[in-house]
Amino acid sequence: MAPEEKRAVLTLCLLASFADGKKHERERAEIRRVAEGFQESDVVHLSTLYQDVLMQRVTLPDVVVQLESAEAKRLAYEMAVCVCDADGALSDAEQRFLADASAALGLDAGASATFKDEAQAIALVTVSGAEVADPGLPVSKAMNEAELDGAILNAAIVNGALELLPETLSTMAIIPLQMKLVYRIGRQHGFELDSGHVKDFLATVGVGLTSQYLEQAGRRLLGGLLGKVGGGLLRGAGKQAVSSGMSFATTYALGHVAKRYYAGGRKLSTQMLKDAYANTMKESQGLSARYLPDIQARAKSLDVRSVLSLVRGA
């Protein structure tokens, strides 16, 4: 994909992230952090694109004219859908934005609607007691600490593997799988949670839903240009390794911080949760390279159908 098209795809993602105009300031701050965290390159200055979108210096028609290939247009739309869907149900404003984007890009209306429906099906999955085929954290069976640690590691490997798959929907599945992981860790410690609580937990430790998908989109297009976001993670190890390593690290850190939080009776303060997550992220980044062969091997057994089964608990 040409550099101009990569910039246009990421610009459309940024436009999508602000399409509803109702983002919590905490999520806006995370989006800004992601944009500023990517190193500048000859390909794209994501922080500059962020400012252009925020100041309304760029519009949908400005983006569309930069997308020439059919592949780039389809990818831009799919990523925009996933950005809008990342935090749950589409608002009316987001629905209008995506409809306008599909029409402006000249995409087939039926294909666009199908993809949007598939993404919504993933985004609207709620955490519950339903079994998940893999990463496998049984609801009914009490697990000792070693078993729980193994389940968290397995979940991290699965989410790392999802970023190695070429389909856009595969990356979309990472967030709901992280939510299910947190839910089940809470339940293992006697807490009955719902989707709202789990989303609040993720937001408290500093993992925004829209911003996390935007970060994944940036890694997918720009590979190793991670700057402050990656903190040197798997430097020089290749684009896919960097991308999957970050999803591994995020999931691993979320799992272990959740285990500490619920095992302690949910008594950690907001700052203590943030600090615990930041420290665990450093540890998990160091583990990413070690488990890269496992991530790559897991990816070979996954496809879109199996990904949807993972999310839906089929």
VOBA-1610 file (N, C-alpha, C; in pm, whole numbers, padded with zeros to 5 digits, always signed):
BEGIN
Met+00085-00119+00000Met+00000+00000+00000Met+00089+00124+00000Ala+00054+00221-00081Ala+00132+00344-00092Ala+00128+00422+00039Pro+00235+00499+00071Pro+00237+00578+00195Pro+00116+00669+00209Glu+00073+00730+00095Glu-00043+00820+00100Glu-00167+00745+00144Glu-00179+00619+00098Glu-00296+00540+00135Glu-00291+00499+00282Lys-00172+00468+00333Lys-00160+00436+00475Lys-00201+00555+00561Arg-00157+00674+00522Arg-00197+00794+00596Arg-00348+00812+00591Ala-00405+00787+00474Ala-00550+00805+00458Ala-00627+00705+00542Val-00582+00580+00546Val-00650+00478+00627Val-00649+00518+00774Leu-00533+00560+00824Leu-00524+00598+00964Leu-00603+00725+00994Thr-00608+00817+00897Thr-00689+00937+00916Thr-00836+00901+00927Leu-00882+00807+00843Leu-01021+00764+00850Leu-01049+00698+00985Cys-00953+00622+01037Cys-00969+00561+01168Cys-00983+00668+01277Leu-00903+00774+01267Leu-00912+00883+01364Leu-01046+00955+01353Leu-01090+00980+01229Leu-01222+01040+01209Leu-01330+00954+01272Ala-01318+00823+01253Ala-01416+00730+01309Ala-01414+00734+01462Ser-01296+00750+01520Ser-01286+00748+01667Ser-01357+00866+01732Phe-01376+00973+01655Phe-01446+01090+01709Phe-01583+01110+01644Ala-01631+01011+01571Ala-01754+01027+01493Ala-01876+01055+01578Asp-01885+00996+01698Asp-02006+01015+01778Asp-02000+01141+01864Gly-01882+01200+01880Gly-01871+01323+01955Gly-01900+01310+02103Lys-01909+01186+02153Lys-01947+01167+02294Lys-01844+01087+02372Lys-01725+01078+02319Lys-01621+01003+02388Lys-01590+01065+02524His-01573+00979+02624His-01530+01025+02755His-01392+01087+02742Glu-01365+01190+02822Glu-01236+01257+02815Glu-01121+01161+02842Arg-01146+01061+02926Arg-01044+00961+02954Arg-01006+00885+02827Glu-01107+00852+02745Glu-01080+00781+02620Glu-01013+00873+02518Arg-01052+00999+02516Arg-00987+01095+02426Arg-00838+01107+02461Ala-00810+01106+02591Ala-00671+01116+02634Ala-00592+00994+02589Glu-00656+00875+02593Glu-00588+00754+02548Glu-00564+00757+02397Ile-00661+00810+02322Ile-00642+00822+02177Ile-00524+00915+02147Arg-00518+01025+02221Arg-00407+01119+02203Arg-00273+01051+02239Arg-00273+00973+02347Arg-00150+00904+02387Arg-00102+00809+02278Val-00197+00736+02218Val-00161+00644+02111Val-00101+00719+01993Ala-00168+00829+01954Ala-00121+00906+01839Ala+00018+00963+01863Glu+00041+01012+01983Glu+00169+01073+02013Glu+00278+00970+02038Gly+00236+00845+02068Gly+00333+00742+02098Gly+00402+00681+01979Phe+00339+00690+01861Phe+00402+00635+01741Phe+00512+00728+01693Gln+00626+00672+01664Gln+00737+00751+01613Gln+00702+00810+01477Glu+00752+00930+01452Glu+00735+00989+01321Glu+00821+00914+01220Ser+00773+00905+01099Ser+00846+00835+00994Ser+00819+00901+00861Asp+00884+00848+00759Asp+00858+00900+00625Asp+00719+00861+00577Val+00658+00763+00642Val+00527+00713+00601Val+00416+00799+00658Val+00421+00823+00789Val+00310+00894+00852Val+00353+00958+00984His+00297+01074+01012His+00310+01138+01142His+00173+01130+01208Leu+00153+01028+01287Leu+00020+01003+01342Leu-00024+01116+01435Ser+00070+01174+01507Ser+00033+01284+01596Ser-00017+01404+01517Thr+00040+01427+01399Thr-00006+01537+01314Thr-00145+01507+01260Leu-00168+01383+01219Leu-00301+01344+01171Leu-00404+01363+01282Tyr-00367+01328+01404Tyr-00457+01343+01517Tyr-00497+01490+01535Gln-00400+01579+01527Gln-00429+01722+01542Gln-00516+01772+01427Asp-00491+01723+01306Asp-00573+01765+01191Asp-00718+01725+01210Val-00740+01602+01261Val-00876+01555+01283Val-00940+01632+01398Leu-00866+01649+01507Leu-00919+01717+01624Leu-00960+01861+01592Met-00879+01928+01509Met-00906+02067+01473Met-00996+02079+01350Gln-01045+01963+01302Gln-01136+01958+01187Gln-01073+02021+01061Arg-00944+01998+01046Arg-00875+02046+00925Arg-00880+01943+00813Val-00935+01826+00842Val-00946+01721+00741Val-01087+01662+00750Thr-01144+01628+00635Thr-01280+01575+00629Thr-01280+01442+00553Leu-01395+01376+00553Leu-01409+01250+00482Leu-01372+01262+00334Pro-01422+01363+00261Pro-01383+01374+00119Pro-01233+01391+00100Asp-01165+01459+00194Asp-01021+01475+00184Asp-00950+01340+00190Val-01004+01251+00271Val-00942+01119+00287Val-00968+01030+00166Val-01091+01033+00119Val-01133+00942+00012Val-01048+00960-00114Val-01016+01083-00147Val-00941+01107-00272Val-00800+01051-00266Gln-00751+01022-00146Gln-00616+00966-00132Gln-00613+00814-00141Leu-00729+00753-00143Leu-00738+00607-00149Leu-00772+00566-00292Glu-00676+00502-00358Glu-00694+00469-00499Glu-00726+00321-00520Ser-00656+00233-00452Ser-00675+00091-00477Ser-00800+00039-00406Ala-00861-00063-00466Ala-00979-00124-00405Ala-00946-00184-00269Glu-00825-00242-00258Glu-00784-00302-00132Glu-00775-00197-00022Ala-00716-00082-00053Ala-00702+00024+00047Ala-00837+00078+00090Lys-00928+00093-00006Lys-01062+00143+00028Lys-01136+00046+00119Arg-01127-00082+00088Arg-01196-00182+00170Arg-01135-00186+00311Leu-01001-00186+00317Leu-00934-00191+00446Leu-00967-00068+00530Ala-00970+00049+00467Ala-01001+00173+00538Ala-01140+00165+00600Tyr-01236+00117+00523Tyr-01373+00106+00574Tyr-01380+00004+00688Glu-01318-00112+00670Glu-01323-00216+00771Glu-01261-00168+00902Met-01147-00099+00894Met-01083-00050+01016Met-01169+00057+01082Ala-01233+00142+01001Ala-01320+00245+01057Ala-01438+00181+01130Val-01494+00076+01073Val-01603+00004+01139Val-01557-00050+01275Cys-01440-00110+01277Cys-01389-00169+01401Cys-01359-00062+01506Val-01310+00054+01465Val-01286+00162+01559Val-01418+00208+01620Cys-01521+00224+01539Cys-01652+00265+01589Cys-01712+00159+01681Asp-01690+00032+01648Asp-01751-00078+01722Asp-01676-00113+01851Ala-01553-00065+01864Ala-01467-00114+01972Ala-01528-00098+02110Asp-01606+00010+02131Asp-01663+00032+02264Asp-01809-00009+02274Gly-01857-00090+02179Gly-01993-00143+02192Gly-02083-00103+02077Ala-02211-00084+02107Ala-02312-00056+02005Ala-02282+00074+01932Leu-02312+00076+01803Leu-02291+00196+01722Leu-02397+00301+01756Ser-02352+00424+01772Ser-02446+00535+01791Ser-02504+00575+01656Asp-02608+00656+01657Asp-02666+00703+01532Asp-02563+00780+01450Ala-02483+00861+01518Ala-02380+00939+01448Ala-02277+00849+01383Glu-02239+00742+01452Glu-02142+00647+01395Glu-02203+00572+01277Gln-02330+00536+01289Gln-02399+00470+01178Gln-02397+00559+01054Arg-02425+00688+01073Arg-02425+00781+00960Arg-02285+00797+00903Phe-02186+00806+00989Phe-02048+00821+00942Phe-02007+00702+00856Leu-02037+00582+00902Leu-01997+00462+00828Leu-02072+00450+00696Ala-02199+00487+00696Ala-02277+00485+00572Ala-02219+00585+00472Asp-02184+00703+00520Asp-02124+00804+00432Asp-01989+00757+00380Ala-01911+00693+00467Ala-01779+00645+00426Ala-01790+00538+00319Ser-01881+00443+00338Ser-01900+00336+00240Ser-01940+00393+00105Ala-02034+00488+00106Ala-02079+00548-00019Ala-01969+00629-00086Ala-01896+00707-00006Ala-01790+00790-00062Ala-01677+00706-00121Leu-01652+00591-00061Leu-01547+00502-00109Leu-01593+00417-00227Gly-01720+00422-00258Gly-01773+00346-00370Gly-01778+00197-00345Leu-01797+00158-00220Leu-01799+00016-00186Leu-01936-00044-00210Asp-01941-00174-00228Asp-02067-00245-00243Asp-02146-00235-00112Ala-02268-00187-00121Ala-02348-00163-00002Ala-02374-00292+00076Gly-02401-00401+00004Gly-02428-00528+00070Gly-02307-00580+00145Ala-02190-00573+00082Ala-02067-00621+00147Ala-02032-00536+00268Ser-02054-00404+00255Ser-02026-00315+00369Ser-02118-00346+00486Ala-02246-00369+00456Ala-02342-00399+00562Ala-02309-00532+00629Thr-02268-00630+00551Thr-02232-00761+00607Thr-02115-00749+00702Phe-02012-00676+00662Phe-01895-00661+00749Phe-01934-00587+00876Lys-02014-00483+00863Lys-02055-00406+00980Lys-02134-00494+01077Asp-02222-00580+01023Asp-02300-00670+01108Asp-02211-00770+01180Glu-02110-00821+01109Glu-02019-00917+01171Glu-01938-00852+01282Ala-01894-00730+01259Ala-01818-00657+01361Ala-01906-00628+01481Gln-02033-00591+01457Gln-02126-00564+01566Gln-02151-00689+01649Ala-02159-00803+01582Ala-02182-00929+01654Ala-02069-00956+01753Ile-01947-00921+01714Ile-01834-00938+01805Ile-01837-00833+01915Ala-01863-00708+01877Ala-01859-00598+01973Ala-01965-00611+02081Leu-02079-00669+02047Leu-02192-00675+02140Leu-02195-00801+02225Val-02093-00887+02208Val-02085-01004+02294Val-02063-00957+02437Thr-02145-01001+02528Thr-02133-00961+02668Thr-02062-01069+02747Val-01993-01027+02852Val-01929-01126+02937Val-02036-01198+03016Ser-02020-01331+03026Ser-02119-01413+03096Ser-02055-01544+03134Gly-02136-01632+03188Gly-02084-01761+03231Gly-02069-01861+03119Ala-02094-01821+02995Ala-02083-01915+02883Ala-01939-01963+02868Glu-01924-02087+02834Glu-01790-02142+02813Glu-01726-02081+02690Val-01595-02067+02693Val-01518-02023+02578Val-01428-02138+02538Ala-01432-02172+02408Ala-01357-02288+02362Ala-01208-02273+02392Asp-01156-02155+02375Asp-01015-02126+02398Asp-01007-01974+02408Pro-00937-01914+02500Pro-00826-01966+02576Pro-00859-02056+02692Gly-00984-02088+02717Gly-01014-02192+02814Gly-00994-02152+02958Leu-01091-02085+03014Leu-01086-02053+03156Leu-01219-02101+03214Pro-01228-02226+03257Pro-01356-02283+03298Pro-01425-02202+03405Val-01556-02188+03391Val-01634-02111+03488Val-01662-02194+03613Ser-01694-02320+03593Ser-01741-02402+03704Ser-01627-02457+03790Lys-01512-02480+03733Lys-01402-02545+03804Lys-01318-02443+03879Ala-01301-02464+04008Ala-01211-02379+04085Ala-01068-02410+04044Met-00989-02304+04021Met-00852-02323+03973Met-00754-02275+04079Asn-00643-02350+04093Asn-00540-02302+04182Asn-00458-02193+04110Glu-00365-02133+04180Glu-00293-02018+04124Glu-00213-02056+04001Ala-00150-02173+04002Ala-00069-02214+03887Ala-00158-02236+03765Glu-00275-02295+03784Glu-00368-02318+03673Glu-00419-02185+03618Leu-00447-02091+03706Leu-00495-01961+03664Leu-00387-01885+03586Asp-00263-01896+03633Asp-00151-01834+03562Asp-00137-01894+03422Gly-00155-02025+03413Gly-00146-02091+03283Gly-00256-02047+03189Ala-00376-02027+03244Ala-00488-01981+03162Ala-00465-01839+03111Ile-00408-01753+03195Ile-00378-01616+03154Ile-00273-01617+03043Leu-00169-01698+03061Leu-00066-01707+02958Leu-00125-01756+02826Asn-00212-01855+02833Asn-00274-01908+02712Asn-00359-01803+02643Ala-00433-01725+02723Ala-00514-01618+02666Ala-00427-01515+02597Ala-00313-01482+02656Ala-00221-01386+02596Ala-00165-01439+02464Ile-00134-01567+02460Ile-00082-01628+02337Ile-00189-01624+02227Val-00313-01656+02263Val-00421-01652+02165Val-00438-01512+02107Asn-00440-01409+02194Asn-00459-01273+02145Asn-00339-01225+02065Gly-00221-01270+02101Gly-00105-01239+02018Gly-00118-01303+01881Ala-00170-01425+01878Ala-00188-01496+01751Ala-00290-01428+01662Leu-00393-01368+01721Leu-00498-01304+01641Leu-00442-01191+01555Glu-00339-01122+01604Glu-00283-01012+01526Glu-00196-01061+01411Leu-00167-01188+01407Leu-00091-01242+01293Leu-00182-01280+01177Leu-00313-01286+01202Leu-00406-01323+01095Leu-00433-01202+01008Pro-00455-01223+00878Pro-00473-01110+00787Pro-00609-01042+00794Glu-00710-01112+00845Glu-00845-01057+00843Glu-00863-00949+00951Thr-00926-00840+00914Thr-00949-00729+01006Thr-01031-00772+01127Leu-01130-00858+01108Leu-01215-00902+01218Leu-01137-00979+01325Ser-01025-01038+01288Ser-00947-01113+01386Ser-00898-01021+01497Thr-00848-00905+01460Thr-00801-00809+01559Thr-00916-00757+01643Met-01034-00746+01582Met-01153-00698+01653Met-01187-00789+01771Ala-01149-00916+01762Ala-01186-01012+01866Ala-01103-00999+01992Ile-00991-00927+01987Ile-00901-00921+02101Ile-00968-00857+02222Ile-01039-00747+02203Ile-01099-00676+02316Ile-01204-00761+02388Pro-01303-00820+02318Pro-01399-00902+02392Pro-01336-01023+02461Leu-01229-01079+02403Leu-01162-01190+02470Leu-01091-01142+02596Gln-01037-01021+02594Gln-00977-00966+02715Gln-01084-00943+02822Met-01200-00896+02778Met-01309-00874+02874Met-01355-01005+02936Lys-01366-01109+02855Lys-01406-01240+02908Lys-01302-01293+03007Leu-01174-01268+02978Leu-01069-01312+03068Leu-01083-01245+03204Val-01101-01113+03205Val-01116-01041+03332Val-01240-01089+03406Tyr-01350-01108+03332Tyr-01474-01156+03394Tyr-01451-01289+03466Arg-01386-01380+03399Arg-01371-01514+03455Arg-01272-01518+03571Ile-01173-01430+03566Ile-01082-01420+03681Ile-01161-01368+03802Gly-01245-01267+03779Gly-01328-01218+03887Gly-01419-01325+03943Arg-01478-01403+03855Arg-01569-01509+03900Arg-01494-01617+03976Gln-01371-01647+03936Gln-01290-01744+04008Gln-01269-01701+04154His-01275-01570+04176His-01254-01519+04312His-01386-01478+04378Gly-01497-01524+04322Gly-01626-01506+04387Gly-01703-01381+04353Phe-01661-01309+04248Phe-01730-01186+04210Phe-01811-01207+04082Glu-01938-01171+04088Glu-02023-01175+03970Glu-02020-01038+03903Leu-01964-01031+03785Leu-01943-00904+03716Leu-02033-00894+03595Asp-02039-00774+03536Asp-02108-00756+03409Asp-02016-00679+03315Ser-02062-00660+03191Ser-01978-00593+03091Ser-01938-00453+03135Gly-02030-00381+03199Gly-02000-00246+03242Gly-01887-00242+03343His-01888-00335+03438His-01781-00339+03537His-01648-00370+03471Val-01648-00467+03379Val-01522-00507+03316Val-01466-00392+03232Lys-01553-00321+03160Lys-01507-00205+03082Lys-01447-00099+03174Asp-01510-00077+03289Asp-01458+00020+03384Asp-01321-00024+03437Phe-01306-00154+03460Phe-01177-00205+03507Phe-01069-00178+03403Leu-01098-00210+03276Leu-01000-00185+03171Leu-00966-00037+03161Ala-01067+00048+03169Ala-01045+00192+03159Ala-00963+00243+03278Thr-00988+00187+03395Thr-00917+00231+03515Thr-00768+00203+03506Val-00732+00086+03456Val-00589+00055+03445Val-00524+00127+03328Gly-00606+00185+03239Gly-00550+00262+03129Gly-00564+00197+02993Val-00655+00102+02980Val-00677+00035+02852Val-00812+00082+02796Gly-00810+00184+02711Gly-00932+00229+02647Gly-00971+00135+02535Leu-01100+00123+02507Leu-01145+00029+02405Leu-01119+00084+02265Thr-01166+00204+02237Thr-01143+00264+02106Thr-00995+00287+02083Ser-00926+00339+02184Ser-00784+00369+02168Ser-00702+00242+02148Gln-00743+00132+02213Gln-00668+00007+02195Gln-00682-00043+02050Tyr-00804-00036+01996Tyr-00817-00081+01857Tyr-00742+00013+01763Leu-00746+00143+01790Leu-00672+00238+01707Leu-00523+00207+01711Glu-00474+00171+01827Glu-00334+00134+01841Glu-00303+00009+01760Gln-00393-00088+01764Gln-00374-00210+01686Gln-00376-00179+01536Ala-00465-00089+01495Ala-00472-00050+01354Ala-00342+00014+01310Gly-00288+00101+01395Gly-00162+00165+01362Gly-00048+00065+01350Arg-00044-00031+01441Arg+00061-00132+01432Arg+00045-00217+01307Arg-00079-00247+01272Arg-00104-00331+01155Arg-00051-00263+01028Leu-00065-00132+01021Leu-00021-00060+00901Leu+00125-00018+00907Leu+00174+00015+01028Leu+00307+00073+01039Leu+00409-00021+01100Gly+00366-00134+01150Gly+00460-00232+01200Gly+00537-00186+01320Gly+00668-00182+01309Gly+00754-00159+01424Gly+00773-00016+01466Leu+00703+00078+01408Leu+00721+00219+01443Leu+00643+00251+01570Leu+00692+00197+01683Leu+00611+00201+01804Leu+00649+00308+01905Gly+00771+00356+01902Gly+00809+00464+01993Gly+00771+00435+02137Lys+00706+00532+02200Lys+00670+00520+02342Lys+00564+00413+02364Val+00484+00384+02261Val+00379+00284+02278Val+00440+00147+02304Gly+00543+00112+02226Gly+00602-00020+02239Gly+00713-00028+02342Gly+00773+00084+02374Gly+00880+00083+02473Gly+00995-00006+02434Gly+01022-00018+02304Gly+01133-00102+02259Gly+01096-00248+02244Leu+00969-00279+02258Leu+00923-00418+02253Leu+00965-00487+02124Leu+01035-00597+02136Leu+01075-00679+02021Leu+01140-00595+01910Arg+01219-00497+01951Arg+01279-00408+01852Arg+01359-00488+01750Gly+01331-00464+01623Gly+01401-00531+01515Gly+01349-00670+01486Ala+01242-00712+01552Ala+01194-00848+01535Ala+01094-00864+01422Gly+01060-00755+01356Gly+00967-00765+01244Gly+00831-00709+01278Lys+00758-00665+01176Lys+00630-00598+01198Lys+00529-00686+01269Gln+00511-00808+01222Gln+00410-00893+01283Gln+00447-00930+01426Ala+00576-00951+01451Ala+00619-00985+01586Ala+00590-00872+01683Val+00615-00750+01640Val+00587-00635+01726Val+00439-00625+01756Ser+00357-00638+01653Ser+00213-00623+01670Ser+00157-00730+01762Ser+00189-00855+01735Ser+00136-00963+01817Ser+00194-00957+01957Gly+00318-00910+01970Gly+00380-00898+02101Gly+00308-00799+02190Met+00257-00690+02131Met+00184-00592+02211Met+00052-00648+02260Ser-00020-00721+02177Ser-00147-00780+02221Ser-00123-00887+02326Phe-00015-00963+02309Phe+00023-01060+02412Phe+00047-00987+02544Ala+00127-00880+02540Ala+00166-00809+02661Ala+00045-00747+02731Thr-00043-00684+02653Thr-00161-00621+02712Thr-00250-00723+02782Thr-00274-00835+02714Thr-00361-00938+02772Thr-00299-01000+02895Tyr-00170-01028+02888Tyr-00099-01088+03002Tyr-00106-00996+03123Ala-00081-00867+03100Ala-00082-00770+03209Ala-00222-00755+03268Leu-00324-00747+03181Leu-00461-00736+03230Leu-00498-00856+03317Gly-00462-00975+03271Gly-00495-01096+03346Gly-00433-01098+03484His-00305-01064+03493His-00238-01071+03623His-00279-00959+03717Val-00306-00841+03663Val-00355-00733+03748Val-00496-00765+03798Ala-00579-00822+03710Ala-00714-00863+03752Ala-00706-00970+03862Lys-00614-01063+03848Lys-00599-01168+03949Lys-00562-01107+04085Arg-00470-01014+04082Arg-00429-00948+04207Arg-00544-00866+04266Tyr-00618-00798+04180Tyr-00727-00711+04224Tyr-00840-00790+04289Tyr-00886-00897+04222Tyr-00999-00972+04275Tyr-00958-01065+04388Ala-00836-01115+04385Ala-00789-01197+04497Ala-00779-01114+04624Gly-00753-00984+04608Gly-00743-00895+04723Gly-00874-00831+04763Gly-00985-00878+04705Gly-01115-00826+04743Gly-01151-00693+04682Arg-01089-00659+04570Arg-01116-00534+04497Arg-01086-00410+04584Lys-00975-00417+04658Lys-00943-00308+04751Lys-00832-00217+04700Leu-00777-00244+04582Leu-00672-00158+04529Leu-00732-00026+04481Ser-00664+00082+04509Ser-00709+00213+04462Ser-00685+00227+04313Thr-00743+00331+04254Thr-00723+00357+04111Thr-00576+00370+04078Gln-00503+00448+04158Gln-00360+00467+04130Gln-00282+00338+04147Met-00318+00259+04246Met-00250+00131+04266Met-00274+00038+04148Leu-00397+00040+04093Leu-00426-00041+03975Leu-00344+00004+03855Lys-00337+00135+03835Lys-00258+00188+03724Lys-00111+00151+03738Asp-00058+00165+03858Asp+00082+00132+03881Asp+00108-00017+03861Ala+00015-00099+03910Ala+00030-00244+03895Ala+00030-00283+03748Tyr-00060-00222+03671Tyr-00067-00253+03529Tyr+00061-00208+03457Ala+00109-00089+03486Ala+00231-00038+03421Ala+00350-00129+03451Asn+00362-00173+03577Asn+00474-00260+03613Asn+00462-00397+03549Thr+00341-00450+03545Thr+00322-00582+03485Thr+00342-00577+03334Met+00307-00464+03271Met+00332-00449+03127Met+00480-00461+03096Lys+00565-00404+03181Lys+00710-00415+03158Lys+00753-00561+03161Glu+00700-00635+03257Glu+00732-00778+03266Glu+00681-00853+03144Ser+00557-00825+03104Ser+00497-00899+02993Ser+00564-00867+02860Gln+00614-00744+02844Gln+00688-00710+02722Gln+00815-00794+02711Gly+00877-00820+02825Gly+00996-00903+02823Gly+00966-01048+02789Leu+00843-01092+02818Leu+00806-01230+02790Leu+00762-01252+02645Ser+00727-01144+02576Ser+00670-01156+02443Ser+00763-01229+02346Ala+00889-01192+02345Ala+00983-01256+02254Ala+01000-01404+02287Arg+00997-01436+02415Arg+01012-01575+02457Arg+00900-01662+02404Tyr+00778-01607+02402Tyr+00663-01686+02361Tyr+00623-01664+02215Leu+00704-01590+02140Leu+00671-01566+02000Leu+00652-01695+01920Pro+00737-01798+01936Pro+00712-01924+01864Pro+00577-01986+01896Asp+00535-01976+02023Asp+00404-02029+02062Asp+00291-01947+01997Ile+00311-01815+01990Ile+00212-01728+01927Ile+00198-01764+01779Gln+00310-01780+01713Gln+00308-01813+01570Gln+00245-01949+01545Ala+00276-02045+01631Ala+00218-02179+01615Ala+00066-02175+01636Arg+00021-02095+01735Arg-00123-02084+01762Arg-00196-02020+01645Ala-00132-01925+01581Ala-00195-01856+01469Ala-00225-01951+01354Lys-00144-02054+01338Lys-00164-02148+01229Lys-00293-02230+01245Ser-00345-02235+01368Ser-00466-02314+01392Ser-00591-02227+01395Leu-00576-02097+01369Leu-00689-02005+01377Leu-00730-01956+01239Asp-00860-01933+01222Asp-00912-01864+01105Asp-01032-01783+01153Val-01097-01710+01061Val-01206-01622+01101Val-01318-01698+01169Arg-01351-01815+01118Arg-01460-01893+01178Arg-01427-01933+01321Ser-01305-01979+01345Ser-01268-02018+01479Ser-01258-01898+01572Val-01219-01782+01517Val-01213-01660+01596Val-01353-01622+01647Leu-01452-01628+01557Leu-01589-01596+01598Leu-01639-01695+01703Ser-01599-01820+01693Ser-01637-01920+01793Ser-01575-01887+01929Leu-01450-01840+01926Leu-01384-01802+02051Leu-01462-01692+02122Val-01501-01593+02046Val-01567-01476+02105Val-01707-01512+02155Arg-01779-01589+02075Arg-01917-01622+02111Arg-01928-01735+02211Gly-01817-01803+02234Gly-01820-01913+02330Gly-01881-02038+02274Ala-01881-02052+02137Ala-01943-02169+02075Ala-01852-02290+02090
//
